[in-house]
Amino acid sequence: LWARSLPHRTQIVYELDSSNVIFQLNIRPNMVVLESGTGSGAMSTAIMRTIAPYGKLHTYEFNAMRADAAREEFQKNKIDHLVTVYHRDVCGKKDEKDGGFGLGGQVADAIFLDLPEPWLAIPHAAFAMKPNRRICSYSPCIEQAQRCIAAMNEFGFHSIKTIEVRLRENFVDEVELEAPPTAKIVRVSKENLKMMEAAESLEHYRKKVEEQQSQAREGGVSQANEVDEDLSTNPEDLRKLKSNYNAKHSKPSSENEGMESMTMIPRKRT
């Protein structure tokens, strides 16, 4: 609720990202957490809710007006006992001696950075963290993440990963699906498959011949052996046609035993 109603002095970290950050940092009650980039205090409030009742948040803001405003809001919300607000530039842009968290070494259970140049704060974070603890840098641009990762590798961090969180709405509809088939599939052997293919070919040829005979009867046009030209009704021509057709479509005698011979005889045109 506070993230939705607070006065925005800067861009804030909303609950979708803040919850994931807290989960990835493994923040638990009574921990000591360092935050650089207080801003409007939305992320600070989310961290304080997690480390209560005896934890401590040290948050740093380089802008004096924002630091004072955040301190006053924490007092009004009666959570100031969980936080200390510092006006300090952790990155030390002007002077490296003024950078860092100023709390000594190995004091933090987790560190959160929300800075335009987080790679400058990585050396100070490595000094302030306890061994095998976690740090998170929150950046809107991949170029910032790349430079920050390079600095982490340089100062001994490991198991580094980059996460992008997106909110996507899903719609659910009720759909009735067909039941899967339960009938047993009959397996066909190769020999039976060849016989089935031969029978289909024979049936296709028979239908084609019947179709040609029907067309010849209706239109008086003969189309034997894929020849579309007109044929003579001379008996000599008919014998030649029959001989050529049988020669092209006949098989060896051993294979033709028991099979009927089918011959197309052209009909005289009316």
N, C-alpha and C positions, 0 to 999 in steps of 0.2 A: 504493500500500500504506500509506503514512504517513497519508493522509486517512482510511483505514478503521481504523487502529489507534491514532491519537493520543488523548490524554486531552482530552475536550471541556470547555473552559472557557466557550465560547460556541457559538452556531450556526456551522457551518463552511460553506465553499464546496466542494461536492463536485466530483469530476472532470468530470462532465458540464458544469457551468457554468464551471469553471476553464479547461478546454480551449478553450471558446468565447471566454472573456474574453481569454485569451492570443492567440488567433487574431485577434480583432477589434482588439486593441491593437497587433498587428504586432510583438510582442516577439521579439527575436532575440538570439543570443549576444553578450556583451560590451556590452550596453546598460545604462544607468542608469535604474532604475525607482523611483518613489515609491509607497508604499502607506500609506493611513491606515485604521486598523482592523485591527491585527495579530490580535487574538482568540486563537484556538487555534493559529494558524500554518499551517493547511492551504494557504491561498492563497499565503502567503509561500514555502512549500516548492516549490509548483508553479512559481512565478516564478523561483526560484533555479535550478531544474533547467533552465529555458529560457535564462537569461542566462549560465550557466557557459560557459567556465571563468574569464573575466576581467570579467564584469559585476558590478554592484553594486546591491543592493536596500536602500533606506532605508525602514524600516517604522516607523509611529508608532502608539502605543497610549496612550490617556489614563488607563487604569487601571494603577497601579504594579505591583500583584501579577501581573497578566497579562503585563505587559511583562517582568518579571524571569523568570517561568516560561518564556516564549517564548525568551528569551535563553539560558537554561540548556539547553533542548531543542535549540536550534541548535548549541550547543557539543557536546552528547552525540552528535548526528548528524554532527558534523564538517563542517558547512556554514557555520560562523560567519564564515569568511573572505569569504563572498559577501554578508553582511548586516550592517547596523547597526540596532539596535533603540533607539528613542527613547521616553521617557516624556514625551509632549507632547500637548496638545490643539490639533490643527491648526485646528479651527473657531474657536478663541478666544472661547468663550462668555462666560467671566468677564472677559476683557480682550482686546480686539482686538490689542493690541500683542504678546500672548503667542501669538497664532495664527500660522498659516503653517508652512512646512517648515523655515525657518531655514538654507537652503542657498544663498540668492542667487537671481538670476533666470536663466532659460533654462538649466537644468542637467539637466532630466529628458527622457528619450526617451519615457516613458509614465507615466501616473499612474492608480492604481486606488483608488477610494474605496468603503469598506464602512462607512457611517456612518448613524446614524438621521436626521441632518439634513445631507445632503451639500451642499445649496445654500450653506451657510455657508462651505464650504471651496473653492468654485469661484473666488472672487477670488484666493486664495492659489495655487491650481493654475494659473490663467492666468499668474501672475507667474513661477512656477517652470518652466513648460514651454518646451521649444524650439519654434521656429516650425514649423507644419505637423505637429505630433505629435498623439498621441491620448490621450484620457482616458476612463475608464469608471467609472460610478457603479452599484453593485450594490444594488438596493433591492427589498424584497418587495411594496411597495404602489405602485399607480399614482399616488396622490396625491404620494408622494415624487418619483417620476419627473417629474411635471408641474412641480413647484416647482424641481427641479434643471434641467430644460430651460429654464425661464424665466430662471434665473440664467446659464446658458450663453449664451443669446442676448444677454443684457445685456452680458456680458464678451467678446464677439467670437468665440465658437465658431461653427463652421459644419458642415454635413453631419451634423446630429444625427439619430440614429435610435434607436428603442426596440426591443429584441429580447426575446422570451419563449421560453425553451428548455424543451421538454417531452420526456420519454422515452416513446415509444410502441412497443409490441411488435407486430411484423407476423408473421402466419402465412401461409405459402405452401403452396398445394395444387396438385397436378397435375390439370388439367382438359383433357379432350379436346373440342375445338371442331369444329363441322361445317365442312366445306370450303365456301368461297364458291361461289355458282353461276357456272358457266362457259358456260351456254347463251346464245346470242345472243337479245336481246330484240327481237321483231318490232314495229315501229312501225306503228300502224293510222292511216290517214288519217281525216279527219272524215267523209267520205262513207261509207267502209266502217263506221265506228263507228255512224253513224245507221242503216245497213242492219242491223247486228247488233242494235241496240236494238229496231228494228221487228220483227225475227224473234223476238227473245225475248218481246216483248209479244204477238205472235201466238201463239206456243207456249203462253204462260201463259193466254191467253184460251181456246185450244183445250182445255187441260187442265181449266180451270174448267167449260167446257160439258160435257165428258165426265163430270166429277164430278157435276154437277147431273143429267144424264141417268141416271147410275147410281143416284143417290139416288131419282129419280122412279120408276125401275123397281123398286127394292127396297121402298120404302115407299108408293108410290102417291101421293106428294105432289109437286106442281109448284112450282118456285121460279124462275120466269122473271122477268128484269128486277128482281131483288132484292125481289120481292113474296112474302111468306110466307103470305098469306091463301089460303083454299080458292077454287079456280076452278070454274066450271060447265062441264059437258061439252056445253053447247048449241052447235051449229055457229055460231050468230051470235056468241057470245062468243069462240069460237076464232078467227073471222075478225078480230074487233076486236083480240084479243091479238096476232095475227100482224102486223096492220097497224101497231099501236103500236110493236112491237118493231123492225120493219124501219125505221120512220121515225126512231127514236132512234139506231139503230146504223148507218144507211146513210151513205155519203159521196157527194160529187159523182160524177156518172157517169164523168168522166174518170179518176177514181182507182179506181173499182170494176171497171174492165174486167179481165176475166181472173180475178176473185176469186169464190169460191164463196159463196153465201148460206147462212147457218146460222140455222135457226129452231127454237125450242123449242115443241113441241106437248104440252100437258098431257095426262096419261093419266088415264082414269077411275079413281077410287078404288074399290078392291075391299072 
